[in-house]
């Protein structure tokens, strides 16, 4: 009916209640007025019937409309973010009670979620304020919408004066362009140095925003440089003392020997022995300085087409103390420095052979190709590694007469090729395995089919 669509819901309920009882009321009044009762009784019955009809209709309207208004109030409270109220008298077993119970459950769930969101937001704000990284958030118009304490310190202004300003006004427009991850040299009001930045995109309110995180690398680089100098001075001091202390002692003894008149009968033997020790220590010091020079002047790799199979076979044939077992992989040619790769593999193979000779074990060398990476491995059946902490420390060695630069030089070669070098014990501590892994840069002569695992 068209009239019902124009009336409010409570009036519709009232109208329908009146219409539902109207036939019975009219029938009852027809019997009353067609009866032989007195007029006073007729009017009394008419008033009772009409009053009951209207009263029960109003009561039915209230029973229908009041719970709906209560639920409407609860939904309005939810819209306003008030999760402290609940529907009273909710009980299961009828339609309205089930609705109220579900609404109470929804309110409880939203209250817990809101509490969790508030705690997470508070934790996030605390972390942002405490981390030593400058964090900025810009909207799609490059306007600053969020900044933490480190960002305020970097720009030397409080957030009240920074929020709402554009990246161009803050001197950060270059950070919102170009590569999303990079390092650069820049001067800001709060610091000058080398910075590392990372930029990402997130959405808020349906609009794209950019999150900019910046870290001051100067202090970390200075700390690394200081530690490197300390390590270098410690190593140099140790080696120099090991050579100069005996040289100084023996030189003093020789001076005292030659100061006696007349010379002792065995002075010549003592002099020869002392000069021999001095010569031995100066040779050791010379070898140490030569080894250090090799580490310091390692040239960058000269990339050229390098076939892997003949390179590994040639290295395996250089070991004469035992037979190196070759486990060949696929034939492929990569862009690398063959001389440096050969030096790396020789160092690894020599270490493996030294270990295998102690236990009369075998040495194996091979390679295989994974997705986009080449792995060359050398394994031995020696006693294994007792301590891997100092493997790549310059001049650290556990072998008599060792220089302590073989693994360090090998790792430098691996990293210069964009790869990694790792050493670890084999399962069961039955020897050691060295893995050189590098990304595959095919040469122009290498067909694509050769760069897949065999």
C-alpha positions in Angstrom: 0.0 0.0 0.0 1.3 3.4 -1.0 0.1 5.1 2.3 2.2 2.6 4.4 5.4 3.7 2.7 4.8 7.4 3.7 4.1 6.7 7.4 6.8 6.1 10.0 7.3 2.6 11.2 5.6 3.1 14.6 2.5 4.6 13.0 2.4 1.8 10.5 2.4 -0.7 13.4 -0.4 1.3 15.1 -2.4 1.4 11.9 -2.0 -2.3 11.2 -3.0 -3.1 14.8 -6.2 -1.0 14.5 -7.1 -2.5 11.2 -6.5 -6.0 12.5 -8.9 -5.5 15.4 -11.4 -3.4 13.5 -13.6 -6.3 12.1 -14.0 -7.9 15.6 -14.8 -4.6 17.2 -17.4 -3.8 14.6 -19.0 -7.2 14.9 -19.0 -6.9 18.7 -20.6 -3.5 18.5 -23.2 -4.8 16.1 -24.3 -7.5 18.5 -24.3 -4.9 21.4 -26.5 -2.4 19.6 -28.8 -5.0 18.2 -29.4 -6.6 21.5 -32.3 -5.9 23.9 -30.0 -4.3 26.5 -30.6 -0.9 27.9 -28.9 2.1 26.3 -26.7 2.6 29.3 -25.4 -0.9 29.1 -24.9 -0.6 25.3 -22.8 2.6 25.8 -20.8 0.9 28.6 -20.0 -2.1 26.5 -19.2 0.1 23.5 -16.7 2.1 25.6 -15.1 -1.1 27.0 -14.7 -2.7 23.6 -13.4 0.4 22.0 -11.0 1.1 24.9 -9.7 -2.4 25.0 -9.2 -2.3 21.2 -7.2 0.9 21.3 -5.3 0.0 24.5 -4.1 -3.4 23.3 -3.1 -1.9 19.9 -1.0 0.8 21.7 0.6 -1.9 23.9 1.4 -4.0 20.8 2.9 -0.9 19.2 5.1 -0.3 22.2 6.3 -3.9 22.4 7.3 -3.7 18.8 8.8 -0.2 18.6 10.6 0.1 21.9 13.1 -2.8 21.4 13.8 -1.5 17.9 14.5 2.0 19.4 16.8 0.3 22.0 18.7 -1.5 19.3 18.9 1.6 17.2 20.4 3.4 20.2 23.0 0.6 20.6 23.9 0.9 16.9 24.3 4.6 17.2 26.6 4.1 20.2 28.7 1.7 18.1 28.9 4.3 15.3 30.2 6.8 17.8 32.7 4.3 19.2 31.1 3.7 22.5 31.4 0.0 23.3 30.6 0.2 27.0 26.8 -0.4 26.7 24.9 -3.6 26.0 21.3 -4.7 25.4 19.7 -5.7 28.8 17.3 -8.7 29.1 18.8 -10.4 26.1 17.9 -14.1 26.1 18.0 -16.8 23.6 15.0 -18.6 22.4 13.1 -15.9 20.5 13.9 -13.8 17.5 14.4 -10.5 19.4 16.4 -12.1 22.1 18.7 -13.8 19.6 19.2 -10.4 17.9 20.1 -8.8 21.2 22.6 -11.6 22.1 24.3 -11.3 18.8 24.5 -7.6 19.2 26.1 -7.9 22.6 28.6 -10.4 21.2 29.4 -8.0 18.4 29.9 -5.2 21.0 32.3 -7.4 23.0 34.3 -8.3 20.0 34.6 -4.7 18.8 35.6 -3.6 22.3 38.5 -6.2 22.3 39.6 -5.2 18.8 39.5 -1.6 19.7 41.6 -2.2 22.8 44.1 -4.2 20.8 44.3 -1.5 18.1 44.9 1.1 20.8 47.6 -0.9 22.4 49.2 -1.6 19.0 49.0 2.0 18.1 50.6 3.1 21.4 53.4 0.5 21.0 54.0 1.7 17.4 54.1 5.3 18.5 56.5 4.4 21.3 58.8 2.5 18.9 58.8 5.3 16.4 59.7 7.8 19.0 62.5 5.7 20.5 64.2 4.3 17.4 67.2 6.2 16.1 65.7 6.4 12.6 64.1 9.4 11.0 60.6 8.5 9.8 58.4 10.7 7.6 55.0 10.1 6.0 53.9 12.1 3.0 50.5 12.2 1.3 49.9 12.1 -2.5 50.6 15.9 -2.6 54.0 15.4 -0.9 52.7 17.1 2.2 54.2 15.8 5.5 51.6 14.0 7.6 53.7 12.2 10.2 57.2 12.6 11.7 58.9 11.0 14.7 61.3 12.5 17.2 64.4 11.5 15.2 62.9 13.3 12.2 62.3 16.4 14.2 66.0 16.2 15.3 67.2 15.7 11.7 65.3 18.8 10.5 65.9 20.7 13.8 62.3 21.7 14.2 59.3 20.5 16.3 56.6 18.5 14.6 54.1 21.4 15.1 56.2 23.4 12.6 56.9 20.5 10.2 53.4 18.9 9.7 51.6 20.3 6.8 54.7 21.5 4.9 55.7 20.1 1.6 58.8 17.9 0.9 60.2 20.8 -1.2 60.0 23.1 1.7 61.7 20.6 4.0 64.5 19.7 1.5 63.3 16.1 1.1 61.9 16.2 -2.4 64.9 14.3 -3.8 64.2 11.5 -1.3 60.7 11.0 -2.8 62.1 10.4 -6.3 64.5 8.0 -7.8 65.5 4.6 -6.4 63.5 3.6 -3.3 66.6 2.2 -1.5 69.9 4.0 -1.7 72.7 5.9 0.1 73.6 9.5 -0.4 75.7 12.3 1.0 73.6 15.3 2.2 73.5 18.1 4.7 70.4 18.7 6.9 69.9 21.2 9.7 70.3 18.5 12.2 73.3 16.7 10.7 75.7 16.3 7.9 77.0 13.0 6.6 76.1 9.9 4.6 72.6 8.7 4.8 70.8 5.5 4.0 67.2 5.7 3.0 64.3 3.4 2.2 61.0 4.5 0.7 57.7 2.5 0.5 54.1 3.2 -0.3 51.1 2.6 1.9 47.4 3.7 1.7 45.5 5.6 4.3 41.9 6.8 3.8 42.0 5.3 0.3 44.8 7.6 -0.8 48.5 6.6 -1.5 51.1 7.8 1.0 54.9 7.5 1.0 56.8 6.3 4.0 60.4 7.6 4.2 62.9 6.1 6.6 66.4 7.6 6.9 69.4 6.4 8.9 72.7 8.2 9.6 75.4 5.9 8.3 78.3 8.2 9.2 78.5 7.2 12.8 78.3 3.5 12.0 80.9 3.8 9.3 83.2 5.7 11.6 82.8 3.0 14.3 83.5 0.3 11.7 86.5 2.3 10.5 87.8 2.7 14.1 87.3 -1.0 14.8 89.1 -1.9 11.6 92.1 0.3 12.5 92.2 -1.2 16.0 92.2 -4.7 14.6 94.9 -3.8 12.0 97.1 -2.1 14.7 96.6 -5.1 17.0 97.7 -7.5 14.3 100.6 -5.3 13.1 101.7 -4.8 16.7 101.6 -8.5 17.4 103.6 -9.5 14.4 106.1 -6.7 14.8 106.7 -7.5 18.5 107.1 -11.2 17.6 109.9 -10.3 15.2 111.5 -7.2 16.9 111.6 -8.6 20.4 114.0 -11.5 19.6 116.0 -9.3 17.2 116.5 -6.7 19.9 117.4 -9.4 22.5 119.9 -11.1 20.2 121.4 -7.9 19.0 122.0 -6.9 22.6 123.6 -10.2 23.3 125.9 -9.9 20.3 126.9 -6.4 21.3 127.8 -7.7 24.8 129.7 -10.6 23.2 131.8 -8.4 21.0 132.5 -6.0 23.9 134.5 -8.6 25.8 138.3 -8.6 25.4 139.5 -11.1 24.5 136.6 -12.7 22.6 135.4 -16.0 23.9 136.4 -19.2 22.1 132.9 -20.0 20.9 132.1 -16.4 19.8 131.9 -17.3 16.2 129.2 -20.0 16.8 127.2 -17.6 19.0 127.5 -14.9 16.4 126.3 -17.2 13.6 123.4 -18.5 15.7 122.3 -14.9 16.6 122.6 -13.7 13.0 120.7 -16.7 11.8 117.8 -15.9 14.3 117.8 -12.3 13.1 117.7 -13.4 9.5 114.9 -15.8 10.2 112.8 -13.2 12.0 113.4 -10.5 9.3 112.3 -13.0 6.7 109.2 -13.8 8.6 108.5 -10.1 9.0 109.1 -9.6 5.3 106.6 -12.4 4.4 104.0 -10.9 6.8 104.3 -7.5 5.1 104.1 -9.1 1.7 101.0 -11.0 2.7 99.4 -7.8 4.1 100.3 -6.0 0.8 98.5 -8.7 -1.1 95.3 -8.2 0.9 95.6 -4.4 0.5 96.1 -4.3 -3.2 93.7 -7.0 -4.5 92.6 -5.5 -7.9 88.9 -5.6 -9.0 88.0 -8.6 -11.1 88.4 -8.3 -14.8 85.3 -10.0 -16.1 85.6 -12.2 -19.2 84.0 -15.3 -20.5 85.2 -18.1 -18.2 84.3 -21.8 -18.8 83.8 -23.4 -15.5 84.5 -27.1 -16.4 88.2 -26.7 -17.6 88.9 -24.2 -14.7 87.8 -26.7 -12.0 89.6 -29.6 -13.7 92.8 -27.6 -14.0 92.6 -26.7 -10.3 91.9 -30.3 -9.3 95.0 -31.5 -11.2 97.3 -29.1 -9.4 97.2 -31.1 -6.1 100.0 -33.6 -6.1 99.8 -34.9 -2.6 96.6 -36.9 -3.2 94.1 -37.4 -5.9 91.2 -34.9 -5.9 87.9 -36.5 -6.8 86.0 -34.5 -9.4 82.2 -34.3 -9.4 81.5 -32.3 -12.6 78.3 -30.3 -13.1 76.8 -28.8 -16.2 79.0 -27.2 -18.9 78.6 -23.4 -18.8 80.5 -20.2 -19.3 80.1 -17.2 -17.0 81.5 -13.7 -16.8 84.2 -13.8 -14.2 87.9 -13.2 -13.6 89.5 -16.7 -14.2 92.8 -15.9 -12.5 91.0 -14.8 -9.3 88.6 -17.7 -9.3 91.5 -20.1 -9.8 93.3 -18.5 -6.8 90.2 -18.9 -4.7 89.7 -22.6 -5.6 93.4 -23.3 -5.1 93.3 -21.9 -1.6 90.2 -23.9 -0.7 91.6 -27.1 -2.3 94.9 -26.7 -0.5 93.2 -26.3 2.9 91.0 -29.4 2.2 94.1 -31.4 1.2 95.9 -30.4 4.3 93.0 -31.6 6.4 92.4 -34.8 4.5 96.1 -35.8 4.8 95.8 -35.9 8.6 93.1 -38.6 8.4 94.0 -40.2 5.1 90.7 -39.1 3.7 89.5 -37.9 0.3 89.0 -34.5 -1.2 86.2 -33.8 -3.6 85.5 -30.8 -5.8 82.5 -30.0 -8.0 79.9 -27.6 -9.0 76.2 -27.3 -9.8 73.8 -24.7 -11.1 70.7 -23.5 -9.3 68.2 -20.8 -10.4 70.4 -17.8 -11.1 73.4 -19.0 -9.0 76.5 -21.1 -9.4 77.9 -23.1 -6.5 81.4 -24.5 -6.5 82.1 -26.7 -3.5 85.2 -28.3 -2.0 84.8 -31.0 0.7 87.3 -33.1 2.6 87.2 -36.0 5.0 89.5 -34.4 7.5 89.1 -33.8 11.2 86.7 -30.9 10.7 86.6 -27.4 12.1 87.0 -27.0 15.9 86.3 -23.3 15.9 84.8 -21.3 13.0 84.8 -17.9 14.8 88.2 -16.7 13.5 88.2 -18.4 10.1 88.1 -15.1 8.2 90.2 -13.0 10.6 93.3 -11.8 8.8 96.6 -13.5 9.7 94.8 -16.0 12.0 96.0 -19.5 11.3 96.1 -22.9 13.1 98.6 -24.4 10.7 102.4 -24.2 11.4 103.9 -21.8 8.9 100.5 -20.6 7.7 100.1 -17.0 6.6 96.5 -16.6 7.7 95.4 -14.8 4.6 94.3 -17.6 2.3 90.6 -17.6 3.4 90.5 -13.8 3.8 91.8 -13.4 0.3 89.4 -16.0 -1.0 86.4 -14.3 0.6 87.5 -10.9 -0.9 87.6 -12.6 -4.3 84.1 -14.1 -3.7 82.6 -10.8 -2.6 84.2 -8.9 -5.5 82.3 -11.3 -7.8 79.1 -10.5 -5.9 79.1 -13.9 -4.2 79.7 -15.5 -0.8 82.1 -18.0 0.7 81.1 -20.2 3.6 82.9 -23.0 5.5 81.1 -25.5 7.8 81.5 -29.0 9.1 79.9 -31.9 7.3 77.2 -33.9 9.0 78.7 -36.0 11.7 81.8 -33.8 11.9 83.3 -36.0 9.2 85.3 -33.2 7.5 84.6 -29.8 6.2 82.8 -28.4 3.1 83.5 -25.0 1.6 80.9 -23.4 -0.7 81.5 -20.5 -3.1 78.2 -19.2 -4.4 77.9 -16.4 -6.9 75.2 -15.1 -9.2 75.4 -16.2 -12.7 76.3 -13.5 -15.3 76.3 -15.4 -18.6 78.8 -14.4 -21.3 77.5 -13.5 -24.7 78.7 -16.8 -26.0 76.7 -18.8 -23.5 73.3 -20.1 -24.8 70.4 -19.6 -22.4 69.8 -23.4 -22.2 73.3 -23.9 -20.5 72.2 -21.8 -17.6 69.8 -24.3 -16.2 70.5 -27.1 -13.8 71.6 -30.3 -15.5 
